[in-house]
């Protein structure tokens, strides 16, 4: 289930929205839960992916687990 982050253009409130399909994120008209404005913009979100580093499993947050 895709999750997208949005920001209200009127009050600056940031919020997440969940969709069944990624295509629905572009077609559905959202409104800000804080002020009710329909002037919301989809934000560019960065994801973290963990992996192996020097043979040690990394959780993707700059720490390592042993």
PECOR-V760956 format. One record per residue. N is the residue number from 0. RES is the residue in one small letter. SS is DSSP state (@ for helix, = for strand, . for the rest). PHI is phi in radians with two decimals (* if undefined). OMEGA is omega as a letter, one per 40 degrees, with the letter a starting at -180 (* if undefined). Layout:
[[N;RES;SS;PHI;OMEGA] [N;RES;SS;PHI;OMEGA]]
This chain:
[[0;x;.;*;a] [1;x;=;-1.17;i] [2;x;=;-2.09;i] [3;x;=;-2.15;i] [4;x;=;-1.79;a] [5;x;=;-2.22;i] [6;x;=;-2.32;i] [7;x;=;-1.33;i] [8;x;.;-1.25;a] [9;x;.;-1.49;a] [10;x;.;-2.00;i] [11;x;.;1.46;a] [12;x;.;-1.09;i] [13;x;=;-1.85;i] [14;x;=;-2.68;i] [15;x;=;-1.80;i] [16;x;=;-2.33;a] [17;x;=;-1.82;i] [18;x;=;-2.33;i] [19;x;.;-1.20;i] [20;x;.;-2.32;a] [21;x;.;-1.05;a] [22;x;.;-1.10;a] [23;x;@;-1.17;a] [24;x;@;-1.13;a] [25;x;@;-1.53;a] [26;x;@;-1.72;a] [27;x;.;-1.50;i] [28;x;.;-1.49;a] [29;x;.;-1.71;i] [30;x;.;-2.33;a] [31;x;.;-1.18;i] [32;x;.;-1.25;a] [33;x;.;-1.45;a] [34;x;.;-2.07;i] [35;x;.;1.49;a] [36;x;.;-1.17;i] [37;x;.;-1.71;i] [38;x;.;-1.55;i] [39;x;=;-2.01;a] [40;x;=;-2.15;i] [41;x;=;-1.29;a] [42;x;.;-1.62;i] [43;x;.;-1.50;a] [44;x;.;-1.85;i] [45;x;.;-1.83;i] [46;x;.;-1.90;i] [47;x;.;-1.88;i] [48;x;.;-2.19;i] [49;x;.;-1.46;i] [50;x;.;-3.05;a] [51;x;=;-1.60;i] [52;x;=;-2.40;a] [53;x;.;0.95;i] [54;x;.;1.39;a] [55;x;=;-1.99;i] [56;x;=;-1.24;i] [57;x;=;-1.84;i] [58;x;.;-1.56;i] [59;x;.;1.51;a] [60;x;.;-1.97;i] [61;x;.;1.49;i] [62;x;.;-2.02;i] [63;x;=;-2.13;i] [64;x;.;-1.93;a] [65;x;.;-1.94;*]]
